[in-house]
């Protein structure tokens, strides 16, 4: 009877050409090869066409000298194309980071003012939002540039409004600059110790608050701990100068390693990570009785992870230049760290310089001591900050209105003041609504900085255009643009998503 039943089941088995599982796997594998083949064909055709037209796509221009003068930045007369693009990247990052910081502060103020009980404050905030967000950003940049160029006075040796501290002229704005000094890295080690100590202090205060119900202010205690270590580090940071010899020894050790060492390390990490992930994935899909239930998609994920790890191993072994670059970069990094720690014990972590005005010929100019914003930088900065703050203000207003009124009424019932209600009840809940659209505004602000070319600021786009006009390497420069802005966008997305996960409601 059993043999007959088994034979009947075998005879009733679905043929392979009608099996859903087989069809899904075959379809996916065939599509994968079709996509890879199409990409290879298009890439080979593009390469043949570029070579036929004598268009170079290599990146050797990064090490060749160029004749470029940058208006501002870490290097105004770069000697190579790579150095020019790096200086432009730094300018763009400075503008983006500063713009995000001040646009967030101003946007929160505007959003709160939109909900103010004061009629005048509410109308001013409404006018700010409705006017600024409906004027194109490029138009605002040109307006600010024209106004500052025409309204600001000419630069002179006695230019104010506070000579020696704040200079405002038609050549830009210059103010005092605080910068890191030779002892900063030793002080940073003290601060790192302080952050670890602050973590344990916060956990201790939080545990006391959970057990007793008393307000122990764990965040304030943690910030106070960090501030205390920062203050102490200003005086005791030279004690960590011995780390310079440690970093020097690590640099020598990396210099002695053969290329096979990072190859084995990267291969072990790839295979080990894939193995751990597959084991954890299988364990999560196993029932309490030990039964394993996997769908076709689950098997595909497992197979894809295994193949990806083997591909990484093949790439690492085949491309030995990656391992050599890792060793050389690691050696250079630790050599730089060794130099940073091998300094005089009396070196200060921070230093400050007042702005100065120098005149070598007929016309005065700002010196290198102060923090100087050119008219182009200032016009782009104010434009992106004001423009983005209008959108962030609406995000803040919408997030606050999304909090149920019952929350505010309950907070008033227990005796909380308006400021306490806003800090402890409304804003923590509103952030779940505010963060996602605000993250999009951060992305828009970063990409909108590319409009700086319209007012002559040396950003990534302006300098890159000059580089490919001189070198003829249009495609490589565009590829660097794409990689740079993609990296900025992904970084902002990761940070915002991390906060989104932290603010997410925990379901039971």
Protein Blocks (a to p, Z undefined) as FASTA:
>chain_A
ZZmmmmmmmmmpccfklgmklmmmmmmmmmmmmmmmmmmmmmmmmmmmmmmnopafbfkl
mmpccddddfbdjblbdfbfklmmmmmmmmmmmmmmmmmmmmmmmmmmmmmmmmpcblkl
mmmmmmmmmmmmmgcfklmmmmmmmmmmmmpccddfkbcfbghkaccdfkbccddddddd
fklmmmmmmmmmmmmmmmmmmmmmmmmmmmnopaehlmlmmmmmmmmmmmmmmmmmmmmm
mmmmmmmmmmmmmmmpcfklmmmmmmmmmmmmmmmmmmmmmmmmpcfkopacddfklmmm
mmmmmmmmmmmmmmmmmmmmlmmmmmmmmmmmmmmmmmmmmccfkbcfbdcdddddddfb
lbccddfkbccddfklmmmmmmmmmmmmmmmmmmmmmmmmmpcfklmmmmmmnopafklm
mmmmmmmmmmmmmmmmmmmmmmmmmmmmmmmmmnopacfklmmmmmmmmnopmmlmmmmm
mmmmmmmmmmmmmmmmmmmmmmpccdZZ
